[in-house]
Amino acid sequence: MYTWYVVDAEDPATVQRLRAAWKDAPIENLEVLDMILDTAKAQVIAYAPELPSDDEYPSRYVLAQLMQARTLWAAGQVTSAGTVGEGEYVFTPRPMDKTVRTIIRPEDGKPDVG
C-alpha cells in the first residue's frame, strides 16, 4: 500500500520523494505543484472503481496520480496550437489518457455482458 504524492515546503522529504519519482517536476513553485498533484489525485479517486477505507492506496492508484500530474503539467505547457514540443516531436496532452485509465481500472479480459 502506498500514500499519495504531496509536496510541502515545511517537509522537505515530500519534495525529495516526488523528485525521486519525477526528475523534472516543476518544484520552483511548490504551491502550484501541490495543486497539480491534488487535482491528479482527485481525478484518480473520481475514476477509481473502489477505494480502500484507510489512508494507504494500491500502488497503481499512486502511479496513476503521478502520471496524471505529469499530463496536467504538460497540458499547462501547451502552445496556442494545442501541442507540446517542436518539429516532428509534438503531442497534444489529453485530460486523462488511456494508459492512466487502465492503470486505475485494469482490464480483466472478461467479456462485459450487460
MODA-V998719 format. One line per field, one symbol per residue. ss: DSSP state (2 for helix, 1 for strand, 0 for the rest). phi: phi as a letter, one per 20 degrees, with the letter a starting at -180 (. if undefined). burial: b if it has 24 or more other ideal C-beta (glycine too) atoms within 12 Angstrom, else e. A space follows every 10 residues. Layout:
ss->???
phi->???
burial->???
This chain:
ss->0100000100 1222222222 2000000002 2222222222 2222222000 0000001022 2222222222 2222220000 0001110011 1000000222 2222000000 0000
phi->.cdffbccgf cgffffffff ecgdgfefcf ffffffffff gfffffeffb cfeeedcggf ffffffffff ffffffefff fncdocmedc bdfdgbffff ffffcfeene fedd
burial->eeebbbbeee eeebbeebee bbeebbbeee eebbebbebb bebbeebbee eeeeeebbeb bbbbbbbbbb bbbbbeeeee eeeeeeeeee eebeebeeeb bebbeeeeee eeee
